[in-house]
Amino acid sequence: MTPVTTAAERGRPARPQRTPRPVRAVQYVVLVGVAALFLGPLYWLVTTSLKPADEIYQAPPEFWPTTLTWENFELAGQAAPFDLFFLNSTFVTVVGTALKVMNAVLTAYAFVYLRFPFKNVLFLGVLGAMMVPGHVVLLPNYLTVASLGWINTYAGLIIPGIGSAFATFLMRQHFRTLPREVTDAASVDGAGHLRTLWQVVLPMSRPMLITVLVITAVEEWNQFVWPLIVTNTVQMRTLPVGLLLLKDQEGPTNWGTIMAGAALVLAPMLVIFFVAQRWIIGGITAGAVKG
Amino acid sequence: MRSRRSFLALLGVAGAAGIAACGFRSPDAVYAQPPGVVPPQYGGRERVVFWHSYSGRNGKVLDEIVGRFNDSQDDVYVEAQYQGSYDDTAQKVAASLIASQVPDIAIFSDVTWERFYLNDALEPFDAYFRPGFDPSVYEPRLFGEGVLQGRSWWIPFARSTPLLYFNRDAFAEAGLPDRAPETWSELREWAPALARVQSAGRSLRSLAFLKVDGDWQFQGNVWQFGGAYSNGLDITIDEDGAVAAGEWQRQLIQDGFGYMASSVTTDFANGLVAMAQDSTGALRTVMENSSFTVGAAFVPGEVDSAVATGGGGIGMMRNASPERKQAAAVFLAYLARPEIAAHWTVETGYLPVVTAAQQEPALVDLIAQEPNYGVAIRQLPRARQQDAIRLYGRNANVAIYTGLQQIYADNAAPRDVFRSVARRLESIADEVRRQYEEKVRP
């Protein structure tokens, strides 16, 4: 919040008017407020998972924990095979995301670059699928998966989710913004569709592709209802469902342990998000500027 | 959590509809089992899939009992699969029926087994009884709740009644006698003294009320104030007794001695509230998680002293194959052994559902050492099966606890709230009346 130096001001492209200082101050206060709103729960989750039990329920609450302990993580590890859940979640997320994004990219490419009858009607169909809440198809999906004998298998966990209308829509909208001349030039040079997709369209869509990848991965990772329904045994459970095992059917809930479990679930997605963040922002603004 | 509940409920409703529309389910068809993993040392045995609702500490104990059973003989392998809460388990069983892939036995709660019974999804146990696994083995009051039309459909397992847990250290600090209040009026008189005790930086509240599913505790409270939820399927929740119970609780909250909590026992174990009405099944975890001396006592009475039974029992799925049913019966007979039933009670706090378990040294010693474990057993003569509307009405419990939330959180007048709850319950009762008359009424 230090005053901007004149040198820097001179270096800048002409700004119509400098924001008055009080307005600036208000802006920063709002920004800090919003940041606190987003980071607060996260901070609370992480500190709670590191607090001893009696500090968790203290009133007024201890915002800065005095004693840190790994005990909650140890208890969570003893209560449920989190390493196994972690493997399952990773496998389902990696394979699920790959299939989903591949599907979305191919479909979007077809919608933008291929000519076929009823293209717009079909695309309306895809948009329509986006409007249907996922849980409406829960029962039909369950029946299908059951009749295929996929209950409690990786196929049952992954396959029903690999068609994503949202990812297709995002990719299609982005492909449409790409200059047609480039793809035309590619086809003049003799590139087929797959080569155009792989060497021309996708490299130009990297920010959007990464955005879609991250959104899809987070979605896959956090899935709860479907894995709960389609798996029966501890060996097949994913992390979010595994968190249930930390909760007692009767009696007091040990929130420290649950928070430790939640932190374990959260950490990988946070890491992925931080790493991919700069592309995501690029992707969103790129979309915004070009419309 | 809320949304998951409603989605699963949706699935369950669809499932129940599927069961009801017997068009695509033949009650006598043999369905496959849900897949799972059989360790090699148990290969070649008859596999029994057991869906249950016990996680955390109680889940560990159940796993251990199942493991002991599997090692005790060479014919049957029981695979215990945890499926979430009682409600989750019921929804999953309903879904499994549509998918034609059922567990052989499953845990059903006091309010979930009835729906499966009404829809012909359960197998009566009578043909599987044998010496050591027969009606005479079980606590008659609890066993009787699973008997309809002369046959047994639901075997007691993790049955409970509410207890009044109280913080003995806080009582001492407040200058109160070292016992729980015997009536709700007495509790009300003691509340100001407890409020003078400071706990975790604020004055200690006397009693917390559960936000979701508090209608089970309230069932007993209604009786204690002389009312009932229903008489058969005739709704009586808008009559004087129930209204008086609601009014007593509303007043306690308004005076600052009570509040609504999302986990009453968590608050209690952490010393935020002096007393809690909760299941006997929480006894072990409450005692282990509290840093003060925990007292357990009868739930206070007022004009009556009845308490509601609750918790889980085991039902057998009609669509399992005869071999799997026979194998499941071997496991149920194992659970009915006094030493096993006593072990379950000792480790969890649930009622000993097998009468002879009360004489088992492990339980006798434990009660001698820690009298809290004997309280639920002594309270048993006061225990009663819940009113029919809560047992047989689909989502009647939701209608009731939603009403209670209005009283607890919005200070709504109980008479008005219960009048609209009663309207809702009446239409719920109408849905099930035909089946009830046909299959439940003696």
Interface residues (C-beta under 8 A of the other chain):
Chain A: A53 D54 I56 Y57 Q58 A59 P60 A79 H135 L138 L139 Y142 L143 A146 S147 I151 N152 T153 F224 V225 L228 I229 N232 T233 V234 Q235 L244 L245 L246 K247 D248 Q249 E250 G251 P252 T253 N254 W255
Chain B: R4 F7 L8 L10 L11 A14 P34 P35 G36 V37 V49 W51 S53 Y54 S55 G56 R57 N58 G59 E79 Q81 Y82 Q83 G84 S85 Y86 D88 K92 A95 I98 A99 S100 Q101 S160 A200 G201 R202 S263 T265 T266 D267 F268 A269 N270 G271 L272 D278 S279 G281 A282 L283 R284 T285 V286 N289 S291
